[in-house]
């Protein structure tokens, strides 16, 4: 039972206010002692740890997904290549002049497309080579700048070519070479239109090509520089001119773990998600009721004293004058 100057007993209705506030004509005291409960009901420190953990997991996933897969082929390419025997300019000139019935000795850099005897001899020689033979010798990528500035130093070299396929023309031979009656002229470059090069293939591409989209790989032999005018612009260009057998569409290496490693990663992520859910569920707390309910754990003498002190400082309203 509450006296005239006492607060309501624990468990009473806090909306009624204390006797002092009622006597002073004041409304019930606001819940200034009510603790601020997070909207989610989760401890802020625990929430920060969970967010940091989720961020760390996200970074790990992105790293694993974007990491290129190193298969046997790429690992073999990363091995140190055996040192090559350097040849002098005279030795190279003599060797190149004897290849394919002296086709390279008759090459003329900067000339337009033609079906010269030298070009036909090169087509004949390339068509007779085994694909594995060409692939084994085409170990270096074409140095575009060197081929344009010093074509004589690259002529007769087996090289690898990669680029965006921009155009494919079928050219009929005026003089068939054995079983070859047509060649497929491929215009290749970078996505921005730079490093243009032309490759004549003695075999029809087996795959359906999407121009301006597919990236192709070709093992070919550098022949000479070819000069021609670009379509609508009319700009004259001189670009590397090569001869190869066939092309393949380049497929980027798969990223992230594959096979069993991928399954283990997914299982691990699912387990982490379950653990996070359990932690969040255990950290949820029920919101506290008004601290005036003294039977609620967590409200002690200090809180009671502070409430009494604040209520005692309230000034009662002036008395109403009596009418005469």
Steps between C-alpha positions, in 0.01 A plus 500: 500500500641831402498795745421860406857569403610160379524360153273221389601158617691278269274335252254794495393687194776745410251706303337616827814687606627556852300660781730804492437561132127450547497746789693751288259456211777370272461222249671169564879512473640408158693176467836674520656189645375275225801354326536541128436165337643444154225461239632158410528385858868409447790627702680771294842346566379161386347660192835657411678166538241333279534771233879468508472124467259527208731753332797266545304209353397717204864594431605134514222401258592776254866398515422134437252570222720746311821302540596338168522124494850373435466185298772280361534705181547830679743341744702368212507843338634652821802270502821660393553443133823347387752759383492549126805501286548847359579515131669777315327713240691326218407154631137597525497652152648184348259275689191702407596524134500121468161443668198407285688517172636846576157659551629754753781618274234624256280675758441873453403693816227762464343359181127438474339155505596287202525137407870506430713193449665551836162513679378186321821315593448598865139376491620171356770457764276591796220269382737201501614551861345307786302722741706373795819592320385861460367521857828372647698770320259789555611559858528880488227759455526731202685819590281739301725804536810308394319340207395842370831679559740212416310244291819337373594389853162326550448358150472122494433470876230280648298716739177495696234759422204596718243770434142600438370367172372798302446356152535176303513492118508193278752544216503265202839402363560573134754218505399214733772366725447124516158451661481861613266711289398761759657675794335683790642846567455607863536859619596504869569782743450630849156613628605864452597435138875506557765241400324390183630187330385274217524121504422277200373155601529194275214329691148629549426594862306212651323715761232757438664838554328809639671803352602780735445265793705180480868497592703247301840334525704408192837331457645652184814607315585863435527572127533875443334839549189555291380848408135574425237771548246471780134492399311826540785700649731430205797509736801311369650256749785251497444207736654156562393236249513134607401156375358228725299182488198554725378697799345427837266717704672617816326391821603684818613268780237412758515714812462382856516147641365219288366153572536375857657828613191688383270264692708535816487879466121499471466267799732721703302812413174327597653397835618855565150630423347257752752604767428869441125437525543315830717778644248765400213302650681455832589867522144623468377663824151594611447876537490621861184634653481832679766522775232607744412132517756427768441130485666504157862376521753769421331787691688567822529753780686749285221512245238535779695788660539679167126472432412636844746787462362611166143478618587703814631789292165548330340834600131482595268739317398823680184469715178609346375821669172459684213711388376750765 
